[in-house]
Amino acid sequence: MSRRHLMLALIGCAAVLALPARAQQEREFPANAKRGRMAPGYFPELTLDGKVRRLSPSGRIFNQENLVEPMASLRGSYVVNYTEDANGDIDRIWILTPEEARRKPR
């Protein structure tokens, strides 16, 4: 095996081994985050614990992999952590994994 092939194989192995480490990182939520059940509605409205609420103009929804998720792609209801802005609108939402949902909110 040539030196180049050996280096590519080592880089590939390192990348594969790094994936589980990234997946196991715990997400940190702000101290003022609240827990609720969210169902998307007609943008920018959503239902949170049975009440119609609004997503703030700069609001973001993070999926279970902590990537930004557009509300239009969401279906069903989700257990979430969320924060509110000064106007009472929802500014950040984190869709929880089953493991995160089992843990008590702080």
BAKE-640340 format. One line per field, with one value per atom (N, C-alpha, C): x, y, z; residue number from 0; atom name; residue in one letter. Coordinates in nm, 2 decimals, m for minus. Each point is the difference from the previous one (the first is absolute). Last residue first. Example, Ala and Ser with C-alpha at 12.3 -4.5 7.8 and 13.67 -1.06 7.14 Angstrom:
// BAKE-640340
x [1.28; 0.09; m0.08; 0.03; m0.09; 0.09] $
y [m0.22; 0.11; 0.11; m0.57; 0.12; 0.12] $
z [0.71; 0.00; 0.08; m0.01; 0.00; 0.00] $
n [1; 1; 1; 0; 0; 0] $
atom [N; CA; C; N; CA; C] $
res [S; S; S; A; A; A] $
***
This chain:
// BAKE-640340
x [m3.44; 0.07; m0.09; m0.19; 0.05; 0.06; m0.01; m0.08; 0.06; 0.04; 0.06; m0.09; m0.12; m0.02; 0.06; 0.05; m0.14; m0.02; 0.41; m0.01; m0.14; 0.07; 0.08; m0.01; m0.21; m0.07; 0.08; 0.10; 0.01; m0.08; m0.13; 0.08; 0.00; m0.03; m0.08; 0.09; 0.00; 0.09; m0.09; m0.04; m0.07; 0.10; m0.04; 0.08; m0.08; m0.21; 0.11; 0.09; m0.54; 0.10; 0.12; m0.31; 0.00; 0.11; m0.10; m0.07; m0.01; 0.25; m0.14; m0.09; 0.48; m0.06; m0.15; 0.18; 0.07; m0.08; 0.05; m0.08; 0.08; 0.10; 0.02; m0.09; 0.02; m0.01; 0.03; m0.01; 0.04; m0.01; m0.29; 0.10; 0.04; m0.29; 0.04; 0.12; m0.38; 0.13; 0.01; m0.37; 0.03; 0.13; m0.18; m0.03; 0.03; 0.27; m0.14; m0.01; 0.35; m0.04; m0.14; 0.25; 0.03; m0.04; m0.06; m0.08; 0.03; 0.25; m0.13; m0.08; 0.54; m0.11; m0.13; 0.49; m0.10; m0.11; 0.55; m0.11; m0.10; 0.33; 0.01; m0.13; 0.13; 0.04; 0.02; m0.18; 0.14; 0.06; m0.47; 0.07; 0.15; m0.23; m0.05; 0.08; m0.13; 0.11; m0.05; m0.19; m0.03; 0.11; m0.08; 0.06; m0.04; m0.13; m0.01; 0.07; m0.07; 0.13; 0.00; m0.41; 0.06; 0.14; m0.32; 0.05; 0.06; m0.40; 0.14; 0.05; m0.47; 0.07; 0.15; m0.48; 0.11; 0.06; m0.45; 0.06; 0.10; m0.14; m0.03; 0.07; 0.04; m0.14; m0.04; 0.46; m0.08; m0.15; 0.22; 0.09; m0.08; m0.03; m0.08; 0.10; 0.07; 0.02; m0.08; 0.10; m0.07; 0.03; 0.13; 0.10; m0.07; m0.12; 0.11; m0.05; m0.30; 0.02; 0.10; 0.05; m0.12; 0.03; 0.23; 0.01; m0.13; 0.10; m0.04; 0.00; 0.22; m0.03; m0.05; 0.08; m0.03; m0.04; 0.35; m0.14; m0.02; 0.37; m0.04; m0.14; 0.40; m0.12; m0.03; 0.45; m0.07; m0.12; 0.36; m0.13; m0.09; 0.47; m0.06; m0.15; 0.24; 0.01; m0.08; 0.22; m0.11; 0.01; 0.34; m0.03; m0.11; 0.14; m0.03; m0.02; 0.32; m0.12; m0.02; 0.27; 0.01; m0.13; 0.10; m0.02; 0.01; 0.08; m0.14; m0.03; 0.45; m0.09; m0.14; 0.30; 0.03; m0.08; m0.03; m0.07; 0.03; 0.23; m0.14; m0.08; 0.49; m0.04; m0.16; 0.22; 0.01; m0.04; 0.03; m0.11; 0.00; 0.34; m0.13; m0.11; 0.44; m0.02; m0.13; 0.11; m0.02; m0.03; 0.13; m0.13; m0.04; 0.44; m0.09; m0.15; 0.33; 0.01; m0.09; 0.04; m0.07; 0.00; 0.24; m0.15; m0.07; 0.47; m0.05; m0.15; 0.20; 0.00; m0.05; 0.06; m0.12; m0.01; 0.38; m0.12; m0.12; 0.42; m0.01; m0.13; m0.01; 0.08; m0.02; m0.03; m0.09; 0.09] $
y [2.21; 0.07; 0.10; m0.45; 0.13; 0.07; m0.54; 0.11; 0.13; m0.46; 0.08; 0.11; m0.27; m0.07; 0.07; 0.17; 0.02; m0.08; m0.05; 0.13; 0.03; m0.41; 0.01; 0.13; m0.05; m0.08; 0.00; 0.42; m0.14; m0.08; 0.51; m0.08; m0.15; 0.52; m0.12; m0.10; 0.54; m0.12; m0.12; 0.57; m0.13; m0.11; 0.59; m0.12; m0.13; 0.43; 0.03; m0.11; 0.15; m0.10; 0.03; 0.38; m0.09; m0.10; 0.37; m0.12; m0.09; 0.42; 0.02; m0.12; 0.01; 0.10; 0.02; m0.48; 0.13; 0.10; m0.56; 0.11; 0.13; m0.57; 0.12; 0.11; m0.59; 0.13; 0.12; m0.59; 0.11; 0.12; m0.47; 0.10; 0.08; m0.44; 0.05; 0.09; m0.10; m0.02; 0.05; m0.14; 0.08; m0.05; 0.00; m0.06; 0.09; 0.10; m0.06; m0.07; 0.37; m0.07; m0.05; 0.29; m0.14; m0.09; 0.48; m0.06; m0.15; 0.29; m0.04; m0.08; 0.00; 0.09; m0.05; m0.08; m0.07; 0.10; m0.04; 0.09; m0.07; m0.29; 0.08; 0.08; m0.34; 0.14; 0.08; m0.45; 0.00; 0.14; m0.08; m0.09; m0.01; 0.45; m0.14; m0.08; 0.54; m0.10; m0.14; 0.53; m0.14; m0.09; 0.57; m0.11; m0.13; 0.58; m0.13; m0.11; 0.50; m0.06; m0.14; 0.25; 0.02; m0.07; m0.22; 0.14; 0.01; m0.33; m0.01; 0.14; m0.12; 0.05; m0.02; m0.27; 0.10; 0.04; m0.28; 0.05; 0.11; m0.43; 0.14; 0.05; m0.45; 0.02; 0.15; m0.15; m0.04; 0.03; 0.20; m0.04; m0.03; 0.09; m0.03; m0.05; 0.37; m0.14; m0.02; 0.39; m0.05; m0.15; 0.34; m0.03; m0.06; m0.22; 0.09; 0.15; m0.43; 0.09; 0.10; m0.41; 0.05; 0.08; m0.41; 0.11; 0.04; m0.21; m0.04; 0.12; m0.16; 0.09; m0.08; m0.02; m0.08; 0.09; 0.10; 0.00; m0.10; 0.28; m0.13; 0.01; 0.40; m0.06; m0.13; 0.35; m0.08; m0.07; 0.29; 0.05; m0.08; m0.08; m0.02; 0.04; m0.18; 0.12; m0.03; m0.41; 0.09; 0.11; m0.39; 0.08; 0.10; m0.52; 0.14; 0.08; m0.45; 0.05; 0.15; m0.41; 0.13; 0.04; m0.39; m0.02; 0.13; m0.05; m0.03; m0.01; 0.07; 0.12; m0.03; m0.36; 0.10; 0.13; m0.35; m0.03; 0.10; 0.06; 0.02; m0.04; m0.06; 0.13; 0.02; m0.38; m0.01; 0.13; m0.01; m0.10; m0.01; 0.26; 0.06; m0.08; m0.18; 0.11; 0.06; m0.31; m0.07; 0.11; 0.15; m0.05; m0.07; 0.15; 0.12; m0.05; m0.32; 0.05; 0.11; m0.17; m0.10; 0.05; 0.26; 0.01; m0.10; m0.03; 0.13; 0.02; m0.37; m0.02; 0.13; 0.01; m0.08; m0.02; 0.22; 0.09; m0.08; m0.22; 0.09; 0.08; m0.47; 0.12; 0.09; m0.55; 0.12; 0.12] $
z [3.44; 0.12; 0.06; m0.25; m0.03; 0.12; m0.07; 0.06; m0.05; m0.29; 0.11; 0.05; m0.38; 0.13; 0.12; m0.45; 0.05; 0.13; m0.23; 0.06; 0.06; m0.23; 0.12; 0.07; m0.43; 0.11; 0.13; m0.30; m0.03; 0.11; m0.14; 0.09; m0.05; m0.21; 0.00; 0.07; 0.05; m0.02; 0.01; m0.09; 0.04; m0.03; 0.06; m0.03; 0.05; 0.01; m0.09; m0.03; 0.14; 0.01; m0.09; 0.24; m0.12; 0.02; 0.30; 0.03; m0.12; 0.05; m0.04; 0.03; 0.08; 0.08; m0.03; m0.14; m0.01; 0.10; 0.05; m0.05; 0.00; m0.04; 0.08; m0.07; 0.04; m0.07; 0.09; m0.09; 0.09; m0.08; m0.09; m0.03; 0.12; m0.25; 0.13; m0.03; m0.38; 0.05; 0.15; m0.45; 0.12; 0.06; m0.54; 0.13; 0.12; m0.45; 0.01; 0.14; m0.30; 0.12; m0.01; m0.32; m0.01; 0.11; m0.02; m0.11; m0.01; 0.29; 0.06; m0.10; m0.02; m0.04; 0.05; 0.22; m0.07; m0.03; 0.17; m0.01; m0.10; 0.31; m0.12; m0.01; 0.34; 0.03; m0.13; 0.06; m0.03; 0.02; 0.05; 0.10; m0.02; m0.18; 0.00; 0.10; 0.00; m0.02; 0.01; m0.12; 0.05; m0.03; 0.05; m0.06; 0.07; m0.07; 0.07; m0.08; m0.06; m0.01; 0.06; m0.01; m0.14; m0.01; 0.36; m0.02; m0.14; 0.13; m0.01; m0.03; 0.26; m0.12; 0.01; 0.21; 0.02; m0.13; 0.24; m0.13; 0.04; 0.31; m0.02; m0.13; 0.20; m0.03; m0.02; 0.08; 0.11; m0.02; m0.37; 0.11; 0.12; m0.57; 0.12; 0.10; m0.41; 0.04; 0.12; m0.43; 0.11; 0.03; m0.36; 0.10; 0.13; m0.39; 0.04; 0.01; 0.09; m0.11; 0.04; 0.29; m0.06; m0.13; 0.37; m0.09; m0.06; 0.49; m0.13; m0.09; 0.52; m0.11; m0.12; 0.57; m0.11; m0.12; 0.44; m0.04; m0.12; 0.39; m0.07; m0.04; 0.08; 0.06; m0.09; 0.12; m0.09; 0.07; 0.18; m0.01; m0.09; 0.06; 0.13; 0.00; m0.45; 0.09; 0.13; m0.26; m0.02; 0.10; m0.25; 0.11; m0.03; m0.19; m0.03; 0.13; m0.08; 0.05; m0.04; m0.26; 0.07; 0.05; m0.28; 0.15; 0.07; m0.47; 0.02; 0.15; m0.16; m0.02; 0.03; 0.03; 0.11; m0.02; m0.33; 0.13; 0.11; m0.42; m0.01; 0.13; m0.09; 0.06; 0.00; m0.21; 0.14; 0.07; m0.47; 0.05; 0.15; m0.20; m0.02; 0.05; 0.00; 0.10; m0.01; m0.33; 0.13; 0.11; m0.43; 0.00; 0.13; m0.05; 0.01; 0.00; m0.08; 0.14; 0.02; m0.44; 0.09; 0.14; m0.31; m0.02; 0.09; 0.01; 0.06; m0.02; m0.22; 0.15; 0.07; m0.47; 0.04; 0.15; m0.16; m0.02; 0.04; m0.01; 0.11; 0.00; m0.24; m0.01; 0.12; m0.03; 0.00; 0.00] $
n [105; 105; 105; 104; 104; 104; 103; 103; 103; 102; 102; 102; 101; 101; 101; 100; 100; 100; 99; 99; 99; 98; 98; 98; 97; 97; 97; 96; 96; 96; 95; 95; 95; 94; 94; 94; 93; 93; 93; 92; 92; 92; 91; 91; 91; 90; 90; 90; 89; 89; 89; 88; 88; 88; 87; 87; 87; 86; 86; 86; 85; 85; 85; 84; 84; 84; 83; 83; 83; 82; 82; 82; 81; 81; 81; 80; 80; 80; 79; 79; 79; 78; 78; 78; 77; 77; 77; 76; 76; 76; 75; 75; 75; 74; 74; 74; 73; 73; 73; 72; 72; 72; 71; 71; 71; 70; 70; 70; 69; 69; 69; 68; 68; 68; 67; 67; 67; 66; 66; 66; 65; 65; 65; 64; 64; 64; 63; 63; 63; 62; 62; 62; 61; 61; 61; 60; 60; 60; 59; 59; 59; 58; 58; 58; 57; 57; 57; 56; 56; 56; 55; 55; 55; 54; 54; 54; 53; 53; 53; 52; 52; 52; 51; 51; 51; 50; 50; 50; 49; 49; 49; 48; 48; 48; 47; 47; 47; 46; 46; 46; 45; 45; 45; 44; 44; 44; 43; 43; 43; 42; 42; 42; 41; 41; 41; 40; 40; 40; 39; 39; 39; 38; 38; 38; 37; 37; 37; 36; 36; 36; 35; 35; 35; 34; 34; 34; 33; 33; 33; 32; 32; 32; 31; 31; 31; 30; 30; 30; 29; 29; 29; 28; 28; 28; 27; 27; 27; 26; 26; 26; 25; 25; 25; 24; 24; 24; 23; 23; 23; 22; 22; 22; 21; 21; 21; 20; 20; 20; 19; 19; 19; 18; 18; 18; 17; 17; 17; 16; 16; 16; 15; 15; 15; 14; 14; 14; 13; 13; 13; 12; 12; 12; 11; 11; 11; 10; 10; 10; 9; 9; 9; 8; 8; 8; 7; 7; 7; 6; 6; 6; 5; 5; 5; 4; 4; 4; 3; 3; 3; 2; 2; 2; 1; 1; 1; 0; 0; 0] $
atom [N; CA; C; N; CA; C; N; CA; C; N; CA; C; N; CA; C; N; CA; C; N; CA; C; N; CA; C; N; CA; C; N; CA; C; N; CA; C; N; CA; C; N; CA; C; N; CA; C; N; CA; C; N; CA; C; N; CA; C; N; CA; C; N; CA; C; N; CA; C; N; CA; C; N; CA; C; N; CA; C; N; CA; C; N; CA; C; N; CA; C; N; CA; C; N; CA; C; N; CA; C; N; CA; C; N; CA; C; N; CA; C; N; CA; C; N; CA; C; N; CA; C; N; CA; C; N; CA; C; N; CA; C; N; CA; C; N; CA; C; N; CA; C; N; CA; C; N; CA; C; N; CA; C; N; CA; C; N; CA; C; N; CA; C; N; CA; C; N; CA; C; N; CA; C; N; CA; C; N; CA; C; N; CA; C; N; CA; C; N; CA; C; N; CA; C; N; CA; C; N; CA; C; N; CA; C; N; CA; C; N; CA; C; N; CA; C; N; CA; C; N; CA; C; N; CA; C; N; CA; C; N; CA; C; N; CA; C; N; CA; C; N; CA; C; N; CA; C; N; CA; C; N; CA; C; N; CA; C; N; CA; C; N; CA; C; N; CA; C; N; CA; C; N; CA; C; N; CA; C; N; CA; C; N; CA; C; N; CA; C; N; CA; C; N; CA; C; N; CA; C; N; CA; C; N; CA; C; N; CA; C; N; CA; C; N; CA; C; N; CA; C; N; CA; C; N; CA; C; N; CA; C; N; CA; C; N; CA; C; N; CA; C; N; CA; C; N; CA; C; N; CA; C; N; CA; C; N; CA; C; N; CA; C; N; CA; C; N; CA; C] $
res [R; R; R; P; P; P; K; K; K; R; R; R; R; R; R; A; A; A; E; E; E; E; E; E; P; P; P; T; T; T; L; L; L; I; I; I; W; W; W; I; I; I; R; R; R; D; D; D; I; I; I; D; D; D; G; G; G; N; N; N; A; A; A; D; D; D; E; E; E; T; T; T; Y; Y; Y; N; N; N; V; V; V; V; V; V; Y; Y; Y; S; S; S; G; G; G; R; R; R; L; L; L; S; S; S; A; A; A; M; M; M; P; P; P; E; E; E; V; V; V; L; L; L; N; N; N; E; E; E; Q; Q; Q; N; N; N; F; F; F; I; I; I; R; R; R; G; G; G; S; S; S; P; P; P; S; S; S; L; L; L; R; R; R; R; R; R; V; V; V; K; K; K; G; G; G; D; D; D; L; L; L; T; T; T; L; L; L; E; E; E; P; P; P; F; F; F; Y; Y; Y; G; G; G; P; P; P; A; A; A; M; M; M; R; R; R; G; G; G; R; R; R; K; K; K; A; A; A; N; N; N; A; A; A; P; P; P; F; F; F; E; E; E; R; R; R; E; E; E; Q; Q; Q; Q; Q; Q; A; A; A; R; R; R; A; A; A; P; P; P; L; L; L; A; A; A; L; L; L; V; V; V; A; A; A; A; A; A; C; C; C; G; G; G; I; I; I; L; L; L; A; A; A; L; L; L; M; M; M; L; L; L; H; H; H; R; R; R; R; R; R; S; S; S; M; M; M] $
***
